[in-house]
C-alpha cells in the first residue's frame, strides 16, 4: 500500500520532540530549559507540540513518544468531555 508523501520534520520540530522526550524532575526546571534552550514560552511550546502530534512525520520519527503523548491528550479530552 502506498502512503501519500508527508512533509519531513524541520530541525525545530525534531528539537521539540527531543526536548519532550527528556525526563524532568520538576516543572520549574522544564519551564526554565524551554526558555534557555529553545527560546520558547511554555504556551508557545505546548501549542507547537500539540500541532506536531498530528504530523505523520512526527509519528514516524518518534513513534513511542508521539503515541504516548497522543494517548495522554485523548485521556484529557475524554475527561473534559465527561465533566462538561
PDB file of N, CA, C and O in Angstrom:
ATOM      1  N   UNK A   1       0.847  -1.171   0.000  1.00  0.00           N
ATOM      2  CA  UNK A   1       0.000   0.000   0.000  1.00  0.00           C
ATOM      3  C   UNK A   1       0.893   1.234   0.000  1.00  0.00           C
ATOM      4  O   UNK A   1       1.791   1.349   0.833  1.00  0.00           O
ATOM      5  N   UNK A   2       0.658   2.136  -0.907  1.00  0.00           N
ATOM      6  CA  UNK A   2       1.438   3.369  -0.984  1.00  0.00           C
ATOM      7  C   UNK A   2       0.854   4.409  -0.051  1.00  0.00           C
ATOM      8  O   UNK A   2      -0.357   4.628  -0.015  1.00  0.00           O
ATOM      9  N   UNK A   3       1.733   5.044   0.700  1.00  0.00           N
ATOM     10  CA  UNK A   3       1.314   6.131   1.581  1.00  0.00           C
ATOM     11  C   UNK A   3       1.573   7.446   0.870  1.00  0.00           C
ATOM     12  O   UNK A   3       2.555   7.580   0.139  1.00  0.00           O
ATOM     13  N   UNK A   4       0.697   8.412   1.083  1.00  0.00           N
ATOM     14  CA  UNK A   4       0.973   9.715   0.489  1.00  0.00           C
ATOM     15  C   UNK A   4       2.219  10.314   1.136  1.00  0.00           C
ATOM     16  O   UNK A   4       2.461  10.111   2.325  1.00  0.00           O
ATOM     17  N   UNK A   5       2.993  11.037   0.373  1.00  0.00           N
ATOM     18  CA  UNK A   5       4.199  11.638   0.952  1.00  0.00           C
ATOM     19  C   UNK A   5       3.819  12.678   2.003  1.00  0.00           C
ATOM     20  O   UNK A   5       2.797  13.354   1.890  1.00  0.00           O
ATOM     21  N   UNK A   6       4.649  12.787   3.008  1.00  0.00           N
ATOM     22  CA  UNK A   6       4.408  13.816   4.014  1.00  0.00           C
ATOM     23  C   UNK A   6       5.626  14.723   4.098  1.00  0.00           C
ATOM     24  O   UNK A   6       6.731  14.371   3.684  1.00  0.00           O
ATOM     25  N   UNK A   7       5.387  15.867   4.635  1.00  0.00           N
ATOM     26  CA  UNK A   7       6.447  16.846   4.786  1.00  0.00           C
ATOM     27  C   UNK A   7       7.389  16.380   5.891  1.00  0.00           C
ATOM     28  O   UNK A   7       6.928  16.043   6.982  1.00  0.00           O
ATOM     29  N   UNK A   8       8.683  16.354   5.639  1.00  0.00           N
ATOM     30  CA  UNK A   8       9.622  15.941   6.689  1.00  0.00           C
ATOM     31  C   UNK A   8       9.638  16.958   7.832  1.00  0.00           C
ATOM     32  O   UNK A   8       9.290  18.125   7.651  1.00  0.00           O
ATOM     33  N   UNK A   9      10.043  16.494   8.990  1.00  0.00           N
ATOM     34  CA  UNK A   9      10.138  17.376  10.146  1.00  0.00           C
ATOM     35  C   UNK A   9      11.244  18.403   9.939  1.00  0.00           C
ATOM     36  O   UNK A   9      12.274  18.126   9.325  1.00  0.00           O
ATOM     37  N   UNK A  10      11.001  19.577  10.461  1.00  0.00           N
ATOM     38  CA  UNK A  10      12.046  20.599  10.469  1.00  0.00           C
ATOM     39  C   UNK A  10      12.994  20.308  11.629  1.00  0.00           C
ATOM     40  O   UNK A  10      12.682  19.498  12.502  1.00  0.00           O
ATOM     41  N   UNK A  11      14.123  20.953  11.636  1.00  0.00           N
ATOM     42  CA  UNK A  11      15.055  20.757  12.750  1.00  0.00           C
ATOM     43  C   UNK A  11      14.410  21.231  14.051  1.00  0.00           C
ATOM     44  O   UNK A  11      14.640  20.637  15.104  1.00  0.00           O
ATOM     45  N   UNK A  12      13.612  22.284  13.990  1.00  0.00           N
ATOM     46  CA  UNK A  12      12.917  22.796  15.182  1.00  0.00           C
ATOM     47  C   UNK A  12      11.931  21.760  15.716  1.00  0.00           C
ATOM     48  O   UNK A  12      11.842  21.553  16.926  1.00  0.00           O
ATOM     49  N   UNK A  13      11.200  21.114  14.827  1.00  0.00           N
ATOM     50  CA  UNK A  13      10.252  20.087  15.252  1.00  0.00           C
ATOM     51  C   UNK A  13      10.981  18.905  15.890  1.00  0.00           C
ATOM     52  O   UNK A  13      10.510  18.345  16.879  1.00  0.00           O
ATOM     53  N   UNK A  14      12.116  18.532  15.332  1.00  0.00           N
ATOM     54  CA  UNK A  14      12.908  17.450  15.933  1.00  0.00           C
ATOM     55  C   UNK A  14      13.430  17.863  17.311  1.00  0.00           C
ATOM     56  O   UNK A  14      13.480  17.041  18.226  1.00  0.00           O
ATOM     57  N   UNK A  15      13.816  19.127  17.462  1.00  0.00           N
ATOM     58  CA  UNK A  15      14.266  19.636  18.761  1.00  0.00           C
ATOM     59  C   UNK A  15      13.141  19.546  19.790  1.00  0.00           C
ATOM     60  O   UNK A  15      13.372  19.159  20.935  1.00  0.00           O
ATOM     61  N   UNK A  16      11.930  19.903  19.382  1.00  0.00           N
ATOM     62  CA  UNK A  16      10.787  19.857  20.296  1.00  0.00           C
ATOM     63  C   UNK A  16      10.522  18.426  20.747  1.00  0.00           C
ATOM     64  O   UNK A  16      10.294  18.185  21.933  1.00  0.00           O
ATOM     65  N   UNK A  17      10.549  17.480  19.823  1.00  0.00           N
ATOM     66  CA  UNK A  17      10.339  16.081  20.197  1.00  0.00           C
ATOM     67  C   UNK A  17      11.444  15.587  21.130  1.00  0.00           C
ATOM     68  O   UNK A  17      11.162  14.900  22.112  1.00  0.00           O
ATOM     69  N   UNK A  18      12.670  15.924  20.839  1.00  0.00           N
ATOM     70  CA  UNK A  18      13.787  15.503  21.694  1.00  0.00           C
ATOM     71  C   UNK A  18      13.661  16.120  23.084  1.00  0.00           C
ATOM     72  O   UNK A  18      13.929  15.461  24.089  1.00  0.00           O
ATOM     73  N   UNK A  19      13.256  17.372  23.133  1.00  0.00           N
ATOM     74  CA  UNK A  19      13.084  18.057  24.410  1.00  0.00           C
ATOM     75  C   UNK A  19      11.990  17.377  25.230  1.00  0.00           C
ATOM     76  O   UNK A  19      12.158  17.144  26.427  1.00  0.00           O
ATOM     77  N   UNK A  20      10.878  17.062  24.584  1.00  0.00           N
ATOM     78  CA  UNK A  20       9.753  16.444  25.296  1.00  0.00           C
ATOM     79  C   UNK A  20      10.093  15.039  25.769  1.00  0.00           C
ATOM     80  O   UNK A  20       9.516  14.569  26.749  1.00  0.00           O
ATOM     81  N   UNK A  21      11.003  14.368  25.108  1.00  0.00           N
ATOM     82  CA  UNK A  21      11.379  13.007  25.490  1.00  0.00           C
ATOM     83  C   UNK A  21      12.236  12.973  26.759  1.00  0.00           C
ATOM     84  O   UNK A  21      12.393  11.921  27.378  1.00  0.00           O
ATOM     85  N   UNK A  22      12.782  14.115  27.136  1.00  0.00           N
ATOM     86  CA  UNK A  22      13.636  14.158  28.324  1.00  0.00           C
ATOM     87  C   UNK A  22      12.808  14.007  29.595  1.00  0.00           C
ATOM     88  O   UNK A  22      11.620  14.327  29.617  1.00  0.00           O
ATOM     89  N   UNK A  23      13.450  13.514  30.653  1.00  0.00           N
ATOM     90  CA  UNK A  23      12.796  13.353  31.953  1.00  0.00           C
ATOM     91  C   UNK A  23      13.020  14.611  32.780  1.00  0.00           C
ATOM     92  O   UNK A  23      14.142  15.109  32.872  1.00  0.00           O
ATOM     93  N   UNK A  24      11.962  15.117  33.376  1.00  0.00           N
ATOM     94  CA  UNK A  24      12.036  16.329  34.192  1.00  0.00           C
ATOM     95  C   UNK A  24      11.582  16.002  35.605  1.00  0.00           C
ATOM     96  O   UNK A  24      10.497  15.457  35.807  1.00  0.00           O
ATOM     97  N   UNK A  25      12.412  16.335  36.575  1.00  0.00           N
ATOM     98  CA  UNK A  25      12.048  16.087  37.977  1.00  0.00           C
ATOM     99  C   UNK A  25      10.995  17.075  38.454  1.00  0.00           C
ATOM    100  O   UNK A  25      10.151  16.732  39.282  1.00  0.00           O
ATOM    101  N   UNK A  26      11.038  18.289  37.943  1.00  0.00           N
ATOM    102  CA  UNK A  26      10.015  19.257  38.343  1.00  0.00           C
ATOM    103  C   UNK A  26       9.709  20.199  37.186  1.00  0.00           C
ATOM    104  O   UNK A  26      10.532  20.419  36.297  1.00  0.00           O
ATOM    105  N   UNK A  27       8.506  20.744  37.227  1.00  0.00           N
ATOM    106  CA  UNK A  27       8.037  21.598  36.132  1.00  0.00           C
ATOM    107  C   UNK A  27       8.872  22.868  35.998  1.00  0.00           C
ATOM    108  O   UNK A  27       9.077  23.359  34.888  1.00  0.00           O
ATOM    109  N   UNK A  28       9.348  23.396  37.101  1.00  0.00           N
ATOM    110  CA  UNK A  28      10.133  24.623  37.047  1.00  0.00           C
ATOM    111  C   UNK A  28      11.399  24.472  36.221  1.00  0.00           C
ATOM    112  O   UNK A  28      11.772  25.380  35.479  1.00  0.00           O
ATOM    113  N   UNK A  29      12.055  23.335  36.345  1.00  0.00           N
ATOM    114  CA  UNK A  29      13.275  23.095  35.572  1.00  0.00           C
ATOM    115  C   UNK A  29      12.958  23.009  34.085  1.00  0.00           C
ATOM    116  O   UNK A  29      13.716  23.510  33.255  1.00  0.00           O
ATOM    117  N   UNK A  30      11.846  22.378  33.750  1.00  0.00           N
ATOM    118  CA  UNK A  30      11.457  22.256  32.346  1.00  0.00           C
ATOM    119  C   UNK A  30      11.115  23.625  31.769  1.00  0.00           C
ATOM    120  O   UNK A  30      11.531  23.953  30.658  1.00  0.00           O
ATOM    121  N   UNK A  31      10.362  24.421  32.517  1.00  0.00           N
ATOM    122  CA  UNK A  31       9.991  25.759  32.044  1.00  0.00           C
ATOM    123  C   UNK A  31      11.230  26.616  31.792  1.00  0.00           C
ATOM    124  O   UNK A  31      11.303  27.327  30.790  1.00  0.00           O
ATOM    125  N   UNK A  32      12.193  26.548  32.692  1.00  0.00           N
ATOM    126  CA  UNK A  32      13.421  27.324  32.521  1.00  0.00           C
ATOM    127  C   UNK A  32      14.201  26.837  31.310  1.00  0.00           C
ATOM    128  O   UNK A  32      14.719  27.643  30.537  1.00  0.00           O
ATOM    129  N   UNK A  33      14.288  25.523  31.142  1.00  0.00           N
ATOM    130  CA  UNK A  33      15.000  24.958  29.996  1.00  0.00           C
ATOM    131  C   UNK A  33      14.314  25.326  28.685  1.00  0.00           C
ATOM    132  O   UNK A  33      14.985  25.530  27.674  1.00  0.00           O
ATOM    133  N   UNK A  34      12.989  25.412  28.692  1.00  0.00           N
ATOM    134  CA  UNK A  34      12.265  25.847  27.490  1.00  0.00           C
ATOM    135  C   UNK A  34      12.756  27.217  27.044  1.00  0.00           C
ATOM    136  O   UNK A  34      13.026  27.442  25.864  1.00  0.00           O
ATOM    137  N   UNK A  35      12.867  28.118  27.995  1.00  0.00           N
ATOM    138  CA  UNK A  35      13.321  29.473  27.677  1.00  0.00           C
ATOM    139  C   UNK A  35      14.796  29.483  27.276  1.00  0.00           C
ATOM    140  O   UNK A  35      15.174  30.107  26.284  1.00  0.00           O
ATOM    141  N   UNK A  36      15.620  28.788  28.053  1.00  0.00           N
ATOM    142  CA  UNK A  36      17.067  28.817  27.827  1.00  0.00           C
ATOM    143  C   UNK A  36      17.498  28.068  26.569  1.00  0.00           C
ATOM    144  O   UNK A  36      18.320  28.569  25.801  1.00  0.00           O
ATOM    145  N   UNK A  37      16.953  26.882  26.356  1.00  0.00           N
ATOM    146  CA  UNK A  37      17.414  26.025  25.265  1.00  0.00           C
ATOM    147  C   UNK A  37      16.655  26.235  23.961  1.00  0.00           C
ATOM    148  O   UNK A  37      17.245  26.223  22.881  1.00  0.00           O
ATOM    149  N   UNK A  38      15.347  26.425  24.069  1.00  0.00           N
ATOM    150  CA  UNK A  38      14.541  26.552  22.853  1.00  0.00           C
ATOM    151  C   UNK A  38      14.093  27.982  22.585  1.00  0.00           C
ATOM    152  O   UNK A  38      13.614  28.292  21.494  1.00  0.00           O
ATOM    153  N   UNK A  39      14.247  28.851  23.577  1.00  0.00           N
ATOM    154  CA  UNK A  39      13.815  30.232  23.401  1.00  0.00           C
ATOM    155  C   UNK A  39      12.311  30.353  23.232  1.00  0.00           C
ATOM    156  O   UNK A  39      11.828  31.222  22.506  1.00  0.00           O
ATOM    157  N   UNK A  40      11.572  29.478  23.906  1.00  0.00           N
ATOM    158  CA  UNK A  40      10.118  29.450  23.759  1.00  0.00           C
ATOM    159  C   UNK A  40       9.450  29.665  25.109  1.00  0.00           C
ATOM    160  O   UNK A  40       9.997  29.323  26.157  1.00  0.00           O
ATOM    161  N   UNK A  41       8.251  30.241  25.055  1.00  0.00           N
ATOM    162  CA  UNK A  41       7.430  30.301  26.253  1.00  0.00           C
ATOM    163  C   UNK A  41       6.776  28.941  26.446  1.00  0.00           C
ATOM    164  O   UNK A  41       6.730  28.128  25.523  1.00  0.00           O
ATOM    165  N   UNK A  42       6.279  28.704  27.633  1.00  0.00           N
ATOM    166  CA  UNK A  42       5.596  27.440  27.902  1.00  0.00           C
ATOM    167  C   UNK A  42       4.367  27.290  26.999  1.00  0.00           C
ATOM    168  O   UNK A  42       4.119  26.215  26.453  1.00  0.00           O
ATOM    169  N   UNK A  43       3.608  28.365  26.847  1.00  0.00           N
ATOM    170  CA  UNK A  43       2.412  28.322  25.997  1.00  0.00           C
ATOM    171  C   UNK A  43       2.772  28.026  24.551  1.00  0.00           C
ATOM    172  O   UNK A  43       2.157  27.166  23.921  1.00  0.00           O
ATOM    173  N   UNK A  44       3.753  28.724  24.025  1.00  0.00           N
ATOM    174  CA  UNK A  44       4.170  28.511  22.641  1.00  0.00           C
ATOM    175  C   UNK A  44       4.682  27.099  22.407  1.00  0.00           C
ATOM    176  O   UNK A  44       4.426  26.493  21.366  1.00  0.00           O
ATOM    177  N   UNK A  45       5.412  26.586  23.393  1.00  0.00           N
ATOM    178  CA  UNK A  45       5.949  25.228  23.287  1.00  0.00           C
ATOM    179  C   UNK A  45       4.828  24.203  23.207  1.00  0.00           C
ATOM    180  O   UNK A  45       4.829  23.341  22.328  1.00  0.00           O
ATOM    181  N   UNK A  46       3.876  24.297  24.122  1.00  0.00           N
ATOM    182  CA  UNK A  46       2.804  23.296  24.140  1.00  0.00           C
ATOM    183  C   UNK A  46       1.874  23.425  22.938  1.00  0.00           C
ATOM    184  O   UNK A  46       1.307  22.429  22.490  1.00  0.00           O
ATOM    185  N   UNK A  47       1.711  24.625  22.417  1.00  0.00           N
ATOM    186  CA  UNK A  47       0.939  24.778  21.178  1.00  0.00           C
ATOM    187  C   UNK A  47       1.661  24.106  20.015  1.00  0.00           C
ATOM    188  O   UNK A  47       1.042  23.401  19.217  1.00  0.00           O
ATOM    189  N   UNK A  48       2.960  24.326  19.921  1.00  0.00           N
ATOM    190  CA  UNK A  48       3.748  23.703  18.845  1.00  0.00           C
ATOM    191  C   UNK A  48       3.754  22.183  18.994  1.00  0.00           C
ATOM    192  O   UNK A  48       3.639  21.460  18.005  1.00  0.00           O
ATOM    193  N   UNK A  49       3.887  21.702  20.220  1.00  0.00           N
ATOM    194  CA  UNK A  49       3.890  20.261  20.461  1.00  0.00           C
ATOM    195  C   UNK A  49       2.542  19.648  20.082  1.00  0.00           C
ATOM    196  O   UNK A  49       2.501  18.575  19.480  1.00  0.00           O
ATOM    197  N   UNK A  50       1.453  20.309  20.423  1.00  0.00           N
ATOM    198  CA  UNK A  50       0.118  19.791  20.090  1.00  0.00           C
ATOM    199  C   UNK A  50      -0.062  19.671  18.582  1.00  0.00           C
ATOM    200  O   UNK A  50      -0.606  18.678  18.098  1.00  0.00           O
ATOM    201  N   UNK A  51       0.388  20.667  17.846  1.00  0.00           N
ATOM    202  CA  UNK A  51       0.300  20.599  16.379  1.00  0.00           C
ATOM    203  C   UNK A  51       1.181  19.472  15.844  1.00  0.00           C
ATOM    204  O   UNK A  51       0.809  18.772  14.902  1.00  0.00           O
ATOM    205  N   UNK A  52       2.324  19.312  16.443  1.00  0.00           N
ATOM    206  CA  UNK A  52       3.290  18.311  15.999  1.00  0.00           C
ATOM    207  C   UNK A  52       2.766  16.889  16.177  1.00  0.00           C
ATOM    208  O   UNK A  52       3.104  16.005  15.389  1.00  0.00           O
ATOM    209  N   UNK A  53       1.955  16.660  17.191  1.00  0.00           N
ATOM    210  CA  UNK A  53       1.428  15.316  17.439  1.00  0.00           C
ATOM    211  C   UNK A  53       0.547  14.811  16.305  1.00  0.00           C
ATOM    212  O   UNK A  53       0.349  13.604  16.165  1.00  0.00           O
ATOM    213  N   UNK A  54       0.023  15.713  15.505  1.00  0.00           N
ATOM    214  CA  UNK A  54      -0.832  15.317  14.384  1.00  0.00           C
ATOM    215  C   UNK A  54      -0.069  15.180  13.073  1.00  0.00           C
ATOM    216  O   UNK A  54      -0.669  14.907  12.033  1.00  0.00           O
ATOM    217  N   UNK A  55       1.231  15.366  13.113  1.00  0.00           N
ATOM    218  CA  UNK A  55       2.059  15.256  11.911  1.00  0.00           C
ATOM    219  C   UNK A  55       2.503  13.807  11.694  1.00  0.00           C
ATOM    220  O   UNK A  55       3.108  13.215  12.588  1.00  0.00           O
ATOM    221  N   UNK A  56       2.217  13.226  10.532  1.00  0.00           N
ATOM    222  CA  UNK A  56       2.670  11.856  10.259  1.00  0.00           C
ATOM    223  C   UNK A  56       4.186  11.699  10.402  1.00  0.00           C
ATOM    224  O   UNK A  56       4.660  10.651  10.841  1.00  0.00           O
ATOM    225  N   UNK A  57       4.933  12.713  10.041  1.00  0.00           N
ATOM    226  CA  UNK A  57       6.393  12.625  10.142  1.00  0.00           C
ATOM    227  C   UNK A  57       6.847  12.530  11.594  1.00  0.00           C
ATOM    228  O   UNK A  57       7.864  11.899  11.881  1.00  0.00           O
ATOM    229  N   UNK A  58       6.112  13.145  12.506  1.00  0.00           N
ATOM    230  CA  UNK A  58       6.461  13.055  13.926  1.00  0.00           C
ATOM    231  C   UNK A  58       6.268  11.631  14.426  1.00  0.00           C
ATOM    232  O   UNK A  58       7.097  11.107  15.170  1.00  0.00           O
ATOM    233  N   UNK A  59       5.171  11.010  14.013  1.00  0.00           N
ATOM    234  CA  UNK A  59       4.917   9.625  14.401  1.00  0.00           C
ATOM    235  C   UNK A  59       5.995   8.702  13.844  1.00  0.00           C
ATOM    236  O   UNK A  59       6.432   7.772  14.522  1.00  0.00           O
ATOM    237  N   UNK A  60       6.413   8.955  12.636  1.00  0.00           N
ATOM    238  CA  UNK A  60       7.464   8.148  12.018  1.00  0.00           C
ATOM    239  C   UNK A  60       8.804   8.348  12.727  1.00  0.00           C
ATOM    240  O   UNK A  60       9.563   7.395  12.905  1.00  0.00           O
ATOM    241  N   UNK A  61       9.090   9.575  13.126  1.00  0.00           N
ATOM    242  CA  UNK A  61      10.362   9.917  13.766  1.00  0.00           C
ATOM    243  C   UNK A  61      10.465   9.359  15.185  1.00  0.00           C
ATOM    244  O   UNK A  61      11.499   8.808  15.562  1.00  0.00           O
ATOM    245  N   UNK A  62       9.399   9.501  15.970  1.00  0.00           N
ATOM    246  CA  UNK A  62       9.413   9.089  17.381  1.00  0.00           C
ATOM    247  C   UNK A  62       8.095   8.412  17.738  1.00  0.00           C
ATOM    248  O   UNK A  62       7.283   8.989  18.462  1.00  0.00           O
ATOM    249  N   UNK A  63       7.872   7.202  17.242  1.00  0.00           N
ATOM    250  CA  UNK A  63       6.556   6.576  17.428  1.00  0.00           C
ATOM    251  C   UNK A  63       6.156   6.361  18.890  1.00  0.00           C
ATOM    252  O   UNK A  63       5.005   6.613  19.247  1.00  0.00           O
ATOM    253  N   UNK A  64       7.061   5.911  19.728  1.00  0.00           N
ATOM    254  CA  UNK A  64       6.699   5.655  21.127  1.00  0.00           C
ATOM    255  C   UNK A  64       6.314   6.953  21.832  1.00  0.00           C
ATOM    256  O   UNK A  64       5.302   7.006  22.531  1.00  0.00           O
ATOM    257  N   UNK A  65       7.110   7.987  21.651  1.00  0.00           N
ATOM    258  CA  UNK A  65       6.831   9.274  22.282  1.00  0.00           C
ATOM    259  C   UNK A  65       5.520   9.858  21.774  1.00  0.00           C
ATOM    260  O   UNK A  65       4.672  10.259  22.572  1.00  0.00           O
ATOM    261  N   UNK A  66       5.346   9.910  20.469  1.00  0.00           N
ATOM    262  CA  UNK A  66       4.145  10.519  19.895  1.00  0.00           C
ATOM    263  C   UNK A  66       2.902   9.735  20.305  1.00  0.00           C
ATOM    264  O   UNK A  66       1.882  10.338  20.639  1.00  0.00           O
ATOM    265  N   UNK A  67       2.963   8.424  20.286  1.00  0.00           N
ATOM    266  CA  UNK A  67       1.802   7.635  20.706  1.00  0.00           C
ATOM    267  C   UNK A  67       1.480   7.847  22.181  1.00  0.00           C
ATOM    268  O   UNK A  67       0.309   7.933  22.550  1.00  0.00           O
ATOM    269  N   UNK A  68       2.510   7.934  23.032  1.00  0.00           N
ATOM    270  CA  UNK A  68       2.283   8.192  24.459  1.00  0.00           C
ATOM    271  C   UNK A  68       1.618   9.549  24.659  1.00  0.00           C
ATOM    272  O   UNK A  68       0.671   9.671  25.436  1.00  0.00           O
ATOM    273  N   UNK A  69       2.112  10.567  23.960  1.00  0.00           N
ATOM    274  CA  UNK A  69       1.544  11.904  24.096  1.00  0.00           C
ATOM    275  C   UNK A  69       0.131  11.979  23.524  1.00  0.00           C
ATOM    276  O   UNK A  69      -0.721  12.679  24.071  1.00  0.00           O
ATOM    277  N   UNK A  70      -0.121  11.273  22.441  1.00  0.00           N
ATOM    278  CA  UNK A  70      -1.477  11.234  21.873  1.00  0.00           C
ATOM    279  C   UNK A  70      -2.449  10.574  22.848  1.00  0.00           C
ATOM    280  O   UNK A  70      -3.571  11.051  23.019  1.00  0.00           O
ATOM    281  N   UNK A  71      -2.028   9.481  23.490  1.00  0.00           N
ATOM    282  CA  UNK A  71      -2.900   8.819  24.467  1.00  0.00           C
ATOM    283  C   UNK A  71      -3.208   9.749  25.635  1.00  0.00           C
ATOM    284  O   UNK A  71      -4.349   9.819  26.091  1.00  0.00           O
ATOM    285  N   UNK A  72      -2.197  10.460  26.116  1.00  0.00           N
ATOM    286  CA  UNK A  72      -2.407  11.404  27.216  1.00  0.00           C
ATOM    287  C   UNK A  72      -3.370  12.507  26.789  1.00  0.00           C
ATOM    288  O   UNK A  72      -4.258  12.887  27.553  1.00  0.00           O
ATOM    289  N   UNK A  73      -3.200  13.016  25.588  1.00  0.00           N
ATOM    290  CA  UNK A  73      -4.093  14.056  25.066  1.00  0.00           C
ATOM    291  C   UNK A  73      -5.521  13.525  24.971  1.00  0.00           C
ATOM    292  O   UNK A  73      -6.469  14.211  25.353  1.00  0.00           O
ATOM    293  N   UNK A  74      -5.674  12.310  24.464  1.00  0.00           N
ATOM    294  CA  UNK A  74      -7.007  11.727  24.318  1.00  0.00           C
ATOM    295  C   UNK A  74      -7.671  11.510  25.676  1.00  0.00           C
ATOM    296  O   UNK A  74      -8.879  11.710  25.808  1.00  0.00           O
ATOM    297  N   UNK A  75      -6.900  11.102  26.688  1.00  0.00           N
ATOM    298  CA  UNK A  75      -7.461  10.945  28.039  1.00  0.00           C
ATOM    299  C   UNK A  75      -7.936  12.286  28.582  1.00  0.00           C
ATOM    300  O   UNK A  75      -9.008  12.371  29.181  1.00  0.00           O
ATOM    301  N   UNK A  76      -7.135  13.341  28.373  1.00  0.00           N
ATOM    302  CA  UNK A  76      -7.539  14.670  28.849  1.00  0.00           C
ATOM    303  C   UNK A  76      -8.803  15.135  28.140  1.00  0.00           C
ATOM    304  O   UNK A  76      -9.699  15.696  28.770  1.00  0.00           O
ATOM    305  N   UNK A  77      -8.879  14.907  26.850  1.00  0.00           N
ATOM    306  CA  UNK A  77     -10.077  15.293  26.095  1.00  0.00           C
ATOM    307  C   UNK A  77     -11.297  14.532  26.597  1.00  0.00           C
ATOM    308  O   UNK A  77     -12.376  15.110  26.729  1.00  0.00           O
ATOM    309  N   UNK A  78     -11.137  13.260  26.873  1.00  0.00           N
ATOM    310  CA  UNK A  78     -12.244  12.466  27.397  1.00  0.00           C
ATOM    311  C   UNK A  78     -12.692  12.954  28.756  1.00  0.00           C
ATOM    312  O   UNK A  78     -13.887  12.998  29.048  1.00  0.00           O
ATOM    313  N   UNK A  79     -11.721  13.323  29.595  1.00  0.00           N
ATOM    314  CA  UNK A  79     -12.040  13.834  30.917  1.00  0.00           C
ATOM    315  C   UNK A  79     -12.785  15.153  30.801  1.00  0.00           C
ATOM    316  O   UNK A  79     -13.769  15.367  31.509  1.00  0.00           O
ATOM    317  N   UNK A  80     -12.336  16.040  29.923  1.00  0.00           N
ATOM    318  CA  UNK A  80     -13.009  17.330  29.744  1.00  0.00           C
ATOM    319  C   UNK A  80     -14.429  17.141  29.237  1.00  0.00           C
ATOM    320  O   UNK A  80     -15.349  17.815  29.702  1.00  0.00           O
ATOM    321  N   UNK A  81     -14.615  16.237  28.295  1.00  0.00           N
ATOM    322  CA  UNK A  81     -15.939  15.985  27.739  1.00  0.00           C
ATOM    323  C   UNK A  81     -16.867  15.432  28.815  1.00  0.00           C
ATOM    324  O   UNK A  81     -18.039  15.805  28.875  1.00  0.00           O
ATOM    325  N   UNK A  82     -16.358  14.558  29.653  1.00  0.00           N
ATOM    326  CA  UNK A  82     -17.170  13.945  30.698  1.00  0.00           C
ATOM    327  C   UNK A  82     -17.574  14.943  31.775  1.00  0.00           C
ATOM    328  O   UNK A  82     -18.602  14.757  32.427  1.00  0.00           O
ATOM    329  N   UNK A  83     -16.788  15.996  31.976  1.00  0.00           N
ATOM    330  CA  UNK A  83     -17.093  16.967  33.029  1.00  0.00           C
ATOM    331  C   UNK A  83     -17.876  18.162  32.524  1.00  0.00           C
ATOM    332  O   UNK A  83     -18.293  18.998  33.325  1.00  0.00           O
ATOM    333  N   UNK A  84     -18.089  18.268  31.227  1.00  0.00           N
ATOM    334  CA  UNK A  84     -18.856  19.407  30.679  1.00  0.00           C
ATOM    335  C   UNK A  84     -20.337  19.229  30.882  1.00  0.00           C
ATOM    336  O   UNK A  84     -21.122  20.089  30.483  1.00  0.00           O
TER     337      UNK A  84
END
